[in-house]
Amino acid sequence: MNEVERKSYQRPIDNLTDFRKVAKPMDPPFFVWEPVPDSCVKSELQNVKAALKLVDVFSPNHLELAALFGEEERNIFLKSELEMLRAQCNELLTDGFGKKPSAVVVRRGDLGCYVATDIRHSWYPAYYSKEVLGFQASDNVKDPTGGGNAFLGAYCIGLITDHGEGQCQFEMAAHYGSVAASFAIQQHGVPHLTHLADREYWNKDSVQERLSKCIKAGYSPPMRMEKVEPTEPYTSEGFDMNGIKYSRIVRK
């Protein structure tokens, strides 16, 4: 990455961190990067890896990740293709993020999302799936437009939510994203908001109830051996290139 390219990635991060210094927030920020399709080409792979040092979460969809590595759309139900997905996520974690707590979150629509950290890789099902509801409810999906954006917006909320000891924010946040996406794709346009007894309902359903169902469903190991061992002893504390200390991610 040349100096001009580096500055183009660095500038938005600098602007946000400068603003936070003025605002004097209590906690260090999380940066979640949803790449534009134009940056997801093989010729940009090294630039993307360099830019990952500036952020905490990288979230392409499955087509964008495949394109970034110069591959075609893959069938994730094939073991060989799943192994390739795992290898590509590990490459981004190792060569891009380095040792700081981080995640690659690959969005896959009706199949949910694939969350890769240096501890493990797991699938988190979509809300309208058999894994969450006990039956396939794909008829509830009316318009997928905006589902990915809603997912990442709620994912950010999940990142800054205290999930209790022993929980990893990068993983728990996937449930928040799945719930938000479920409301966004349930109709054409925006979901309908109502209030009853001081409780908020979207499309006559509770966000908390949907979230509880997703959390209960949990995650699915993508392979029999789902645990990924770090190549070096892992520490949850450190400083990134912006001088921000990372020390609040609790790993299982």
Salt bridges, closest charged atoms under 4 A:
GLU34 OE2 - ARG107 NH2 3.71
GLU73 OE2 - HIS62 NE2 3.70
GLU73 OE2 - ARG108 NH2 3.98
GLU81 OE1 - ARG74 NE 3.88
GLU91 OE2 - LYS49 NZ 2.54
ASP95 OD2 - LYS49 NZ 3.27
ASP118 OD1 - ARG251 NH2 3.60
ASP143 OD2 - HIS188 ND1 3.53
GLU171 OE1 - ARG120 NH2 2.82
ASP205 OD2 - ARG210 NE 2.85
GLU232 OE1 - LYS99 NZ 2.76
